Structures are given as structure tokens and as C-alpha cells.
Amino acid sequence: MKIENYIRDIQDFPKEGILFKDITPLLNDVEARQECLSILVNSLKDQKIDKVVGAESRGFFFGMLLAQELKAGFVPVRKPKKLPFDIISASYELEYGTDSLEMHTDAIKKGDRVLIHDDVLATGGTAKAVCELVEKLGGEIVQCNFLMELTFLNGREKIKEFPVFAALTY
């Protein structure tokens, strides 16, 4: 089974000139979803993971599945003002301006072995911000894990000090 057959290209979404990689067909197919999960889990080579950190919002889908499969806790990283408890934040660059992400201060304990998961590694800004949050709380990043990597955007460069895995590359 080729999971790339379950990624749909949407031209000019969310704005003109962007070719959006839609993962909803993958999420909708039980066998394709299970195959993708197996690929992501197998990339870890039996490493012990204490927490899976999923980036808002599409990182939550497989992030929760990974946490369940790895018998690890799940930590959501959210956009500002979405988390109800004490938070830390990290800013990152967008095409036009900046944004930030937040995590609860008690989500990661010093020494926790952490898997960071998101759907796409593009420019690397989101992934770098998530890495900063994990490290601020004393977590050890085992791997940054993605459904797909858009290699032409060179996002891997921003997180090159960490192991990176993508199930698909474009």
C-alpha cells in the first residue's frame, strides 16, 4: 500500500500559488491510516518515548495515535490563548510576520524523552518553535516526526540538530 496515494493535491489553497497537501483521504481510510502509523512508529527503532508532542492542529491526528501506540503521554501545542493553564510560548516567523505557539508548563518533565509530531515539515518555523518549548521544559528530543516533508522549502535546516523523519517527501 502506498500512503502517498491517499494525499490529495489542492491547487491554490489556502491562497493562490500554494499546492496544498490534503491528508483527509488518508485519515478516512482505515488501512492507509494504519500503514502510515506503522511507518511513523517503525522510524523510532524501539526508542523509549515518554511524551508525544503534537503541533496544532493537524499534528494532533497522528500525534494521539502515536502516543497510544507508544504508551506515552500526549502534549498538545496550541496557538495563543487556547490553553487554560500556566503556559510557556515560543515565536516563529511566517511569510508575513510572526506567530507563536504555547504549551502548558507542566506538560514535559526534565529528562522526558520526547517525540515531536506534525503533519508537514515545510519552512521549519513551527517545528523549531515546538523544539524550543520542549527544551525550555527540560525535555530530550528523540525525533521530529512528520507525515510529509516539502524538501524544496529547506525546513530541515532549522531543526538540523535533531533527528528528523518524514513518511513522505515532496
Secondary structure, 3 states (H helix, E strand, C coil): CCHHHHCEEEECCCCCCCEEEECHHHHHCHHHHHHHHHHHHHCCCCCCCCEEEEECCCHHHHHHHHHHHHCCEEEEEECCCCCCCCEEEEEEEECCEEEEEEEECCCCCCCCEEEEEEEEECCCHHHHHHHHHHHHCCCEEEEEEEEEECHHHCHHHHHCCCCEEEEEEC
